[in-house]
Amino acid sequence: MRTRYGISPWIDTFPRSRRPDHPRLRGELTADVVIVGGGVTGCATAYACAVAGLKPILVEADRLGQGSAGRGAGLLLPEPGPSFRDIAARHGLRNARRIFGSWRRASLDAAALIRRLRIQCGLEACDHIVVASRDDAKGLRRELDARSAAGLDSTWQSPASVRKSAALEAAGGIRLGAAFTLDPYRACLGLASAAKSRGGTFFEKSRVTKVRAGAKKVEVTLEGGLVSARTIIVCTGLATAEFKPLRRHFKPREQYFVMTEPVPAAIRKQLASHEVSIGDIASPPHEVRWTRDNRLLVTGAAQDITPTRKREAVLVQRTGQLMYELLMMNPAISGLQPEYGWDGSYGETADGIMYIGPHRNYPRHLFGLGGNSLSGAFLAARVLARAASGEPDQHDDVFGWTR
């Protein structure tokens, strides 16, 4: 079997005849809110704004969901990624508790929203188990103790428990509920469709060239037209050229993904249950999950952005590396081949948490930038819709630029 490099399986397997085709923006339009970026954060924000009674216009430079949104692992996790102890040391115990509590609620709320909207994206609940090697066990146990002391939901897994549920030899682990797997591309398109049904307007292949904020409105100039709105919401992952001063807050990074061919039934019996996804605290960390059609998907090998001239060779090398590391975790998969190997880019912040909210140097602007968390995208949508409606929550500042 030949591996498909650089191709997201979520996008590749979605029928082309069913892909929505939104027009380019032409002429001059007005809206309550103009949202820049058509990934999960942008589409979820468009829906949240529409539900709040605002008139959103979303503009995407390429195609909806075909950037980082459609190239992710499809994991809704109840934690942001950095350890609770690290966030507490940087921002204090109270703020760390708020951040982790908000992330867990975002994961649960996202799943509830997808079900309520009947978005067909293969949503399935699972428990997420973060496992430790022998050298990591004490540190992971201290992490559990810190979370438990803060009232966060997590339980310790003994080596025997990890072996039973995850089919791994590990020194222990932390088991988290409120996790889900899904197809992120279908979820993104479903959110866009729901936002349109509520009055949202979407434009593709409409690149922003200039943003000018005035006393009463913001004007967004695009290659084909102009949008005037009360507020602009920027959901582009990294700060784009229009916001060059903000780029110092982000380190461009990329991570790699491998999806195997379908795993035969005899091998599946020797592997983790479909009801769990697995992470570890390696550097960089891995995440492993099942797909609905019995494939394994492994994420990892995060690194700084590769120069364009080397990208193809590095992708092949990282795909082989991840398959080898998956084999080391699960020797039973010996001989299993990778069907897809692809990469995705994101902006890494200093503390690993998205920046969500206004910035003092940009009036009439709101931002949802950084990170690579699917749950974070839904969290940002709620926070941004509240801010755009003029009803921010005082606790939203914990995600802001001044934290």
TORPAVO-899500 format. One record per residue (C-alpha): chain; residue number from 1; x, y, z. Coordinates in nm, 3 decimals. Layout:
% residues N
REC  ch    i        X        Y        Z
REC   A  NUM        X        Y        Z
...
This chain:
% residues 403
REC  ch    i        X        Y        Z
REC   A    1    0.000    0.000    0.000
REC   A    2    0.128    0.344   -0.090
REC   A    3    0.128    0.613    0.179
REC   A    4   -0.049    0.938    0.090
REC   A    5    0.184    1.210    0.211
REC   A    6    0.070    1.563    0.286
REC   A    7   -0.298    1.473    0.250
REC   A    8   -0.547    1.497    0.535
REC   A    9   -0.774    1.190    0.539
REC   A   10   -1.060    1.400    0.674
REC   A   11   -1.056    1.619    0.363
REC   A   12   -0.956    1.341    0.124
REC   A   13   -1.246    1.112    0.214
REC   A   14   -1.512    1.382    0.219
REC   A   15   -1.714    1.363   -0.105
REC   A   16   -1.619    1.651   -0.334
REC   A   17   -1.979    1.680   -0.453
REC   A   18   -2.086    1.768   -0.097
REC   A   19   -1.824    2.030   -0.024
REC   A   20   -1.989    2.370    0.015
REC   A   21   -1.882    2.633   -0.234
REC   A   22   -1.900    2.985   -0.093
REC   A   23   -1.852    3.289   -0.317
REC   A   24   -1.570    3.540   -0.316
REC   A   25   -1.656    3.864   -0.147
REC   A   26   -1.735    4.136   -0.399
REC   A   27   -1.845    4.495   -0.338
REC   A   28   -1.920    4.668   -0.008
REC   A   29   -2.107    4.500    0.277
REC   A   30   -2.197    4.582    0.637
REC   A   31   -2.223    4.352    0.936
REC   A   32   -2.226    4.355    1.314
REC   A   33   -1.917    4.136    1.321
REC   A   34   -1.665    4.037    1.057
REC   A   35   -1.475    3.717    1.137
REC   A   36   -1.142    3.649    0.967
REC   A   37   -1.053    3.280    0.944
REC   A   38   -1.267    2.983    0.844
REC   A   39   -1.135    2.713    1.073
REC   A   40   -1.316    2.558    1.369
REC   A   41   -1.258    2.868    1.585
REC   A   42   -1.395    3.101    1.319
REC   A   43   -1.696    2.884    1.228
REC   A   44   -1.784    2.815    1.592
REC   A   45   -1.754    3.188    1.665
REC   A   46   -1.979    3.270    1.370
REC   A   47   -2.242    3.034    1.508
REC   A   48   -2.211    3.170    1.862
REC   A   49   -2.241    3.529    1.735
REC   A   50   -2.544    3.444    1.521
REC   A   51   -2.715    3.276    1.818
REC   A   52   -2.642    3.591    2.022
REC   A   53   -2.839    3.796    1.770
REC   A   54   -2.544    3.944    1.584
REC   A   55   -2.506    3.952    1.207
REC   A   56   -2.170    3.786    1.131
REC   A   57   -1.980    3.783    0.804
REC   A   58   -1.694    3.530    0.788
REC   A   59   -1.415    3.564    0.534
REC   A   60   -1.163    3.290    0.458
REC   A   61   -0.853    3.339    0.242
REC   A   62   -0.873    2.982    0.105
REC   A   63   -1.145    2.720    0.169
REC   A   64   -1.341    2.660    0.487
REC   A   65   -1.186    2.400    0.715
REC   A   66   -0.897    2.315    0.484
REC   A   67   -0.627    2.482    0.693
REC   A   68   -0.527    2.355    1.035
REC   A   69   -0.892    2.275    1.118
REC   A   70   -0.915    1.992    0.867
REC   A   71   -0.562    1.871    0.939
REC   A   72   -0.592    1.797    1.311
REC   A   73   -0.628    1.482    1.516
REC   A   74   -0.998    1.530    1.592
REC   A   75   -0.960    1.509    1.969
REC   A   76   -1.177    1.713    2.205
REC   A   77   -0.981    1.700    2.529
REC   A   78   -1.074    1.841    2.871
REC   A   79   -0.734    2.005    2.927
REC   A   80   -0.535    2.268    2.736
REC   A   81   -0.208    2.074    2.696
REC   A   82    0.038    2.228    2.946
REC   A   83    0.048    2.069    3.289
REC   A   84   -0.167    2.210    3.566
REC   A   85    0.141    2.259    3.782
REC   A   86    0.311    2.469    3.513
REC   A   87    0.006    2.690    3.464
REC   A   88   -0.039    2.732    3.839
REC   A   89    0.327    2.830    3.878
REC   A   90    0.297    3.088    3.599
REC   A   91   -0.051    3.231    3.666
REC   A   92   -0.148    3.127    4.018
REC   A   93   -0.367    2.849    4.153
REC   A   94   -0.698    3.032    4.109
REC   A   95   -0.636    3.116    3.743
REC   A   96   -0.505    2.767    3.670
REC   A   97   -0.824    2.620    3.815
REC   A   98   -1.031    2.853    3.596
REC   A   99   -0.835    2.766    3.284
REC   A  100   -0.863    2.390    3.334
REC   A  101   -1.225    2.411    3.447
REC   A  102   -1.313    2.618    3.140
REC   A  103   -1.140    2.371    2.910
REC   A  104   -1.332    2.078    3.053
REC   A  105   -1.663    2.263    3.017
REC   A  106   -1.569    2.360    2.662
REC   A  107   -1.514    1.996    2.568
REC   A  108   -1.849    1.891    2.713
REC   A  109   -2.032    2.193    2.567
REC   A  110   -1.879    2.132    2.225
REC   A  111   -1.998    1.772    2.222
REC   A  112   -2.345    1.879    2.338
REC   A  113   -2.361    2.145    2.065
REC   A  114   -2.255    1.900    1.792
REC   A  115   -2.523    1.657    1.904
REC   A  116   -2.789    1.928    1.929
REC   A  117   -2.711    2.054    1.579
REC   A  118   -2.699    1.694    1.451
REC   A  119   -2.363    1.747    1.286
REC   A  120   -2.257    1.415    1.136
REC   A  121   -1.887    1.412    1.224
REC   A  122   -1.846    1.076    1.397
REC   A  123   -1.855    1.219    1.748
REC   A  124   -1.782    0.953    2.011
REC   A  125   -1.710    0.984    2.382
REC   A  126   -1.391    0.840    2.526
REC   A  127   -1.170    0.859    2.832
REC   A  128   -0.828    1.013    2.779
REC   A  129   -0.541    0.839    2.957
REC   A  130   -0.211    1.021    2.998
REC   A  131    0.056    0.758    3.063
REC   A  132    0.401    0.781    3.219
REC   A  133    0.722    0.594    3.164
REC   A  134    0.920    0.471    3.462
REC   A  135    1.118    0.797    3.470
REC   A  136    0.804    1.012    3.447
REC   A  137    0.586    0.839    3.706
REC   A  138    0.670    1.058    4.006
REC   A  139    0.618    1.376    3.811
REC   A  140    0.285    1.257    3.674
REC   A  141    0.174    1.153    4.023
REC   A  142    0.257    1.504    4.152
REC   A  143    0.052    1.644    3.866
REC   A  144   -0.245    1.429    3.972
REC   A  145   -0.209    1.541    4.334
REC   A  146   -0.207    1.906    4.228
REC   A  147   -0.517    1.859    4.017
REC   A  148   -0.697    1.668    4.291
REC   A  149   -0.614    1.937    4.548
REC   A  150   -0.764    2.195    4.309
REC   A  151   -1.084    1.992    4.277
REC   A  152   -1.027    1.883    3.917
REC   A  153   -1.168    1.555    3.789
REC   A  154   -0.895    1.297    3.731
REC   A  155   -0.800    0.955    3.869
REC   A  156   -0.477    0.761    3.898
REC   A  157   -0.429    0.449    3.690
REC   A  158   -0.200    0.177    3.820
REC   A  159    0.029   -0.009    3.578
REC   A  160   -0.223   -0.294    3.578
REC   A  161   -0.510   -0.057    3.498
REC   A  162   -0.315    0.102    3.213
REC   A  163   -0.234   -0.243    3.080
REC   A  164   -0.601   -0.343    3.090
REC   A  165   -0.754   -0.034    2.927
REC   A  166   -0.471    0.096    2.708
REC   A  167   -0.278   -0.227    2.644
REC   A  168    0.045   -0.046    2.731
REC   A  169    0.328   -0.117    2.968
REC   A  170    0.353    0.202    3.173
REC   A  171    0.444    0.309    3.524
REC   A  172    0.099    0.460    3.569
REC   A  173   -0.128    0.721    3.426
REC   A  174   -0.398    0.981    3.477
REC   A  175   -0.747    0.905    3.347
REC   A  176   -0.962    1.197    3.235
REC   A  177   -1.326    1.192    3.137
REC   A  178   -1.506    1.448    2.916
REC   A  179   -1.302    1.359    2.606
REC   A  180   -1.434    1.293    2.255
REC   A  181   -1.315    1.193    1.910
REC   A  182   -1.455    1.330    1.586
REC   A  183   -1.385    1.425    1.225
REC   A  184   -1.270    1.789    1.254
REC   A  185   -1.337    1.879    0.889
REC   A  186   -1.698    1.762    0.902
REC   A  187   -1.741    1.939    1.237
REC   A  188   -1.612    2.264    1.086
REC   A  189   -1.844    2.244    0.785
REC   A  190   -2.136    2.155    1.011
REC   A  191   -2.078    2.459    1.229
REC   A  192   -2.061    2.681    0.922
REC   A  193   -2.390    2.539    0.794
REC   A  194   -2.554    2.599    1.133
REC   A  195   -2.426    2.957    1.141
REC   A  196   -2.562    3.021    0.791
REC   A  197   -2.904    2.894    0.896
REC   A  198   -2.895    3.156    1.173
REC   A  199   -2.814    3.441    0.936
REC   A  200   -2.437    3.421    0.903
REC   A  201   -2.274    3.492    0.567
REC   A  202   -1.960    3.315    0.444
REC   A  203   -1.705    3.404    0.178
REC   A  204   -1.413    3.193    0.058
REC   A  205   -1.098    3.286   -0.136
REC   A  206   -1.133    3.636    0.008
REC   A  207   -0.802    3.752    0.149
REC   A  208   -0.784    4.050    0.385
REC   A  209   -0.538    4.318    0.272
REC   A  210   -0.601    4.599    0.520
REC   A  211   -0.784    4.667    0.846
REC   A  212   -0.866    5.018    0.963
REC   A  213   -1.045    5.087    1.292
REC   A  214   -1.234    5.413    1.343
REC   A  215   -1.433    5.565    1.627
REC   A  216   -1.757    5.388    1.535
REC   A  217   -1.666    5.105    1.300
REC   A  218   -1.388    4.894    1.157
REC   A  219   -1.330    4.869    0.784
REC   A  220   -1.186    4.546    0.647
REC   A  221   -1.050    4.571    0.294
REC   A  222   -1.029    4.250    0.094
REC   A  223   -0.898    4.170   -0.251
REC   A  224   -1.252    4.197   -0.392
REC   A  225   -1.435    4.436   -0.167
REC   A  226   -1.492    4.599    0.171
REC   A  227   -1.675    4.503    0.490
REC   A  228   -1.775    4.761    0.752
REC   A  229   -1.860    4.628    1.096
REC   A  230   -1.872    4.722    1.461
REC   A  231   -1.614    4.457    1.548
REC   A  232   -1.356    4.240    1.376
REC   A  233   -1.274    3.898    1.521
REC   A  234   -0.944    3.746    1.407
REC   A  235   -0.927    3.364    1.419
REC   A  236   -0.631    3.289    1.195
REC   A  237   -0.421    3.070    1.426
REC   A  238   -0.115    3.292    1.398
REC   A  239   -0.114    3.671    1.376
REC   A  240   -0.123    3.763    1.006
REC   A  241    0.068    4.044    0.836
REC   A  242   -0.191    4.303    0.937
REC   A  243   -0.100    4.238    1.301
REC   A  244    0.277    4.209    1.276
REC   A  245    0.344    4.348    1.629
REC   A  246    0.154    4.052    1.777
REC   A  247    0.375    3.791    1.611
REC   A  248    0.626    3.805    1.893
REC   A  249    0.371    3.627    2.112
REC   A  250    0.379    3.315    1.896
REC   A  251    0.636    3.062    1.789
REC   A  252    0.543    2.898    1.457
REC   A  253    0.535    2.523    1.506
REC   A  254    0.426    2.213    1.320
REC   A  255    0.321    1.869    1.430
REC   A  256    0.278    1.545    1.240
REC   A  257   -0.002    1.293    1.203
REC   A  258   -0.017    0.936    1.080
REC   A  259   -0.328    0.729    1.012
REC   A  260   -0.278    0.359    0.955
REC   A  261   -0.453    0.122    0.724
REC   A  262   -0.751   -0.056    0.890
REC   A  263   -0.630   -0.274    1.176
REC   A  264   -0.731   -0.642    1.142
REC   A  265   -0.963   -0.778    1.409
REC   A  266   -0.703   -1.021    1.545
REC   A  267   -0.463   -0.732    1.613
REC   A  268   -0.734   -0.504    1.754
REC   A  269   -0.794   -0.754    2.033
REC   A  270   -0.438   -0.690    2.154
REC   A  271   -0.465   -0.311    2.154
REC   A  272   -0.635   -0.040    2.356
REC   A  273   -1.011   -0.022    2.381
REC   A  274   -1.193    0.205    2.136
REC   A  275   -1.334    0.381    2.442
REC   A  276   -1.001    0.542    2.529
REC   A  277   -0.755    0.779    2.368
REC   A  278   -0.397    0.789    2.489
REC   A  279   -0.146    1.064    2.553
REC   A  280    0.195    1.073    2.715
REC   A  281    0.430    1.332    2.864
REC   A  282    0.720    1.268    2.632
REC   A  283    0.893    1.568    2.477
REC   A  284    0.733    1.621    2.233
REC   A  285    0.422    1.433    2.347
REC   A  286    0.217    1.179    2.152
REC   A  287   -0.156    1.124    2.125
REC   A  288   -0.315    0.806    1.991
REC   A  289   -0.679    0.742    1.908
REC   A  290   -0.900    0.508    1.711
REC   A  291   -1.110    0.611    1.414
REC   A  292   -1.457    0.475    1.353
REC   A  293   -1.329    0.253    1.071
REC   A  294   -1.071    0.084    1.296
REC   A  295   -0.760    0.279    1.206
REC   A  296   -0.505    0.411    1.451
REC   A  297   -0.417    0.780    1.440
REC   A  298   -0.099    0.895    1.612
REC   A  299    0.007    1.258    1.661
REC   A  300    0.348    1.384    1.765
REC   A  301    0.695    1.493    1.652
REC   A  302    0.614    1.862    1.708
REC   A  303    0.895    2.093    1.604
REC   A  304    0.974    2.437    1.466
REC   A  305    0.850    2.512    1.115
REC   A  306    1.047    2.333    0.842
REC   A  307    1.179    2.539    0.547
REC   A  308    0.969    2.480    0.235
REC   A  309    1.253    2.316    0.043
REC   A  310    1.289    2.046    0.309
REC   A  311    0.923    1.991    0.392
REC   A  312    0.857    1.692    0.166
REC   A  313    1.159    1.496    0.291
REC   A  314    1.088    1.581    0.654
REC   A  315    0.725    1.468    0.620
REC   A  316    0.835    1.125    0.496
REC   A  317    1.090    1.098    0.777
REC   A  318    0.845    1.204    1.049
REC   A  319    0.580    0.963    0.920
REC   A  320    0.827    0.677    0.953
REC   A  321    0.933    0.802    1.295
REC   A  322    0.576    0.812    1.427
REC   A  323    0.502    0.465    1.293
REC   A  324    0.814    0.335    1.466
REC   A  325    0.717    0.504    1.794
REC   A  326    0.367    0.361    1.764
REC   A  327    0.519    0.018    1.712
REC   A  328    0.732    0.059    2.025
REC   A  329    0.413    0.132    2.220
REC   A  330    0.219   -0.150    2.055
REC   A  331    0.443   -0.433    1.921
REC   A  332    0.132   -0.618    1.803
REC   A  333    0.096   -0.379    1.507
REC   A  334    0.415   -0.506    1.344
REC   A  335    0.366   -0.498    0.967
REC   A  336    0.085   -0.243    0.979
REC   A  337    0.131    0.029    0.715
REC   A  338    0.060    0.402    0.727
REC   A  339   -0.206    0.510    0.479
REC   A  340   -0.180    0.884    0.545
REC   A  341    0.102    1.100    0.675
REC   A  342    0.049    1.474    0.703
REC   A  343    0.142    1.780    0.903
REC   A  344   -0.033    2.081    1.057
REC   A  345    0.096    2.417    1.171
REC   A  346    0.004    2.620    1.479
REC   A  347    0.126    2.909    1.691
REC   A  348    0.280    2.812    2.023
REC   A  349    0.234    3.068    2.301
REC   A  350    0.473    3.110    2.594
REC   A  351    0.238    2.933    2.836
REC   A  352    0.065    2.704    2.586
REC   A  353   -0.273    2.881    2.623
REC   A  354   -0.461    3.063    2.346
REC   A  355   -0.493    3.440    2.349
REC   A  356   -0.864    3.518    2.349
REC   A  357   -1.016    3.865    2.368
REC   A  358   -0.937    4.232    2.299
REC   A  359   -0.595    4.393    2.275
REC   A  360   -0.543    4.751    2.394
REC   A  361   -0.350    4.848    2.081
REC   A  362   -0.627    4.736    1.846
REC   A  363   -0.964    4.906    1.908
REC   A  364   -1.274    4.723    1.784
REC   A  365   -1.066    4.406    1.748
REC   A  366   -1.108    4.070    1.917
REC   A  367   -0.863    3.782    1.878
REC   A  368   -0.870    3.405    1.913
REC   A  369   -0.513    3.308    1.830
REC   A  370   -0.254    3.043    1.914
REC   A  371   -0.252    2.687    2.036
REC   A  372   -0.373    2.371    1.863
REC   A  373   -0.657    2.262    2.090
REC   A  374   -0.994    2.173    1.939
REC   A  375   -1.165    2.231    2.274
REC   A  376   -0.990    2.567    2.288
REC   A  377   -1.159    2.664    1.960
REC   A  378   -1.504    2.614    2.115
REC   A  379   -1.398    2.792    2.433
REC   A  380   -1.275    3.088    2.227
REC   A  381   -1.607    3.101    2.039
REC   A  382   -1.801    3.149    2.362
REC   A  383   -1.562    3.411    2.498
REC   A  384   -1.549    3.605    2.169
REC   A  385   -1.926    3.603    2.119
REC   A  386   -1.975    3.741    2.470
REC   A  387   -1.722    4.016    2.406
REC   A  388   -1.873    4.103    2.066
REC   A  389   -2.217    4.127    2.231
REC   A  390   -2.082    4.369    2.492
REC   A  391   -2.134    4.116    2.771
REC   A  392   -1.787    3.983    2.861
REC   A  393   -1.743    3.767    3.169
REC   A  394   -1.495    3.903    3.422
REC   A  395   -1.323    3.565    3.431
REC   A  396   -1.252    3.577    3.056
REC   A  397   -0.949    3.795    3.132
REC   A  398   -0.757    3.481    3.227
REC   A  399   -0.730    3.408    2.852
REC   A  400   -0.649    3.766    2.754
REC   A  401   -0.335    3.944    2.639
REC   A  402   -0.261    4.088    2.985
REC   A  403   -0.247    3.757    3.173
